[in-house]
Amino acid sequence: MRTALVREPSSRLADGIVTHIGRSEIDLSLARAQHMAYADALASAGWEVYPAPAADDCPDSVFVEDAVVVVDDLAVLTHPGAPARRGEVAGVEQAVLELDLRTARITEPGTLEGGDVLQVGTTVYVGRGGRTNAEGIRQLRALLAPLGRTVVAVPLGEVLHLKSAVTALPDGTFLALPHLVPTGLFPAVRPVEEEGGCHVVPLGGDRVLLAASAPRTAELLGDLGFAPVVVDIGEFEKLEGCVTCLSVLVSR
């Protein structure tokens, strides 16, 4: 089972939250076209694209990753640190139940957003920042311990989510922006200069999904023997989104 959970952009996408960047005008038609191309890239890499119910009243709902963390057959429904985003979770819960996943949830006073959760083998790195708090990390640690996972908390600087600053390649090395995250907590870090270059999604085998905004990083990955799958997500980057935010990959 290789399923990619996605969610179509809301007609209110332009009202999405921006935290660390200025607001830019959003072209909704272009955003929808980019989202379709993103889904097509997942399908071409062998993933069955599965749409979560639309949430048109939730501007940020296209960033489906923040609503759920999937580990093995367990879907942990999050409690977003941004109160305006908490309405996104119900539809994602419906989708993961349709995929026959077990569910658990983060509850008050804990907050957790999936963009802060980076899984690498049996280690789960969790960003402690503006959207995820210590109680949310404690709850996630308790939920994942029976699955043999070790949760490592990572303090964040001026960055939205952990995966806004660091992600992992299939070989176990990490791509990171050193000024945004304490790189000493990660083994084998490859510093990058392009912001979009630290956002990658391993698709299986040597395929790695990344944004068109990071051409030098794509060239680097090709030189390292990976097969870059490049997508243009420029409209979502205007809302601090990246390739990791737009899907949840479920492999069982």
Disulfide bonds with the S-S distance in Angstrom:
none
